[in-house]
Amino acid sequence: MPSDLLTVGLYASTTRELRHIVNIHNYDYCCRPSIVPTSEGTHMLAALLTPAQYRTLLPKVSKIDIFAKGIPDDRKSVATIAKGDRFKGGQLFPRGLGSRKEGEQFDLGKMMNVDEIGSAIKGLQKEYGIWTFDLPNKTAEGSVSTGGTTNASTDPRLYHMYFTSGVHARERGGPDQLIYFIGDLLWAQKHGTGLKYGKRSYSNAAVRLALSAGIVFFPLVNPDGVRWDQKTDLLWRKNRNRKNQTPGTDDYHPSIGVDINRNYDFLWNFRLHFDAATASKDGLASDNPSSFQFHGDDRFSEAESRNVAWVLDKFPRTRWYLDIHSAVGKIYYSWGDDDNQSEKPNQNFRNPFLDHKRGTLGDKVYKEWISKDDAKVVKIVAKRVVAGMSSVGGRTYTAAQASSDGATSGASDDYAFSRFQVDRTKNKVYGFTMEFGREGVFYPTLPEFQQNVIDTGAGFMEFCLCAANIGLG
Ligand SMILES: [Zn+2]
């Protein structure tokens, strides 16, 4: 059952027209419905459309470019996902592009399959003696996930940075990029060298500073979803939980699975917390099991989101969190539920008197509270990550508030940043979402994948260095 989805760019002269399309048509606008300016002065929105949806939208916009029909051969898993196990169960270890010198092999080969991701973590453990751990919650299909750190110490208070990837199954390359970055840092530390991502170089002192922040990495949050997506090329987003599957349907049915990144305990009950207009919009979340943004039966109903949160509890001094997604080309900072404001501390996500009022951007009814200092910090960090990613010589990235492409409910970055406000004994965690890659391109070709490894390597490095400069809590 091959995918017949069209990867398209929808064009209009104003962002308003495209925003209107998003509001009335519950289609698949990729990881977030992100509207970007074009060089011709118009605006573009990427989407994945069925042929029928394409015909519906054709008269409603000024132009639709079809970037791809179905999945082109050079983006299919058979061309881009490895078979077998290059790390031989952990006997060999991964190393990224940043630690390679001129004259060394610069080809990473294909992207890792699910089993290779496990072997890669084992390989890092064997080579560098780092502390790795299993996550406590088994997925619907019985997978046990593994996380790792950049140090031998098992004292959780030494770790202040936290990275996750492989949440949305189709966002290929995220786990590889994270693992290769960790592999680069540990290699450079062991061999006393620096790192180089494209035109961007980092000294050995910078490597040591980044590692001094103590990193926890959890590269494959959604193993069941990724396994399915790599097998089918169906642009699968959710996990594979069958609890709400429509009876009598097959393995391909969209009622299978929950969107992990709408399942966190942050304004999860969107029909209560958001205004009715926002609650009906695509992008926020959905209570329809067949939606690709189905938020589950309850907050934290899913093993995958509970695993991500477990790490935040287990490592109580975490201060910086980055959730790695594609494909928008942006770094998002807090908040994601509405515009920010720093004047009215009581106008916040915990206030029940403000239910049914959240989510509409640009209005005066509700904006989410963030202290002036925190508002400054999150912007500085996002801009620095973006500058790092753009400086390698590939493409340009932009920093944006998470809500700027539409409000979200139950997302990981907001959950991370909300914890200290709900429970004052918890550490403050600044939560960010990285959206690497070109708009709408979930399945990179191998050259695109390799460029993403370089772009994100510099982005991860800047994130760690910026955190170490600002403070690790
Ligand atoms: Zn995503």
Residues whose N, C-alpha, C, O or C-beta is under 5 A from the ligand:
A	BS01	ZN	C31 H168 H325 S326
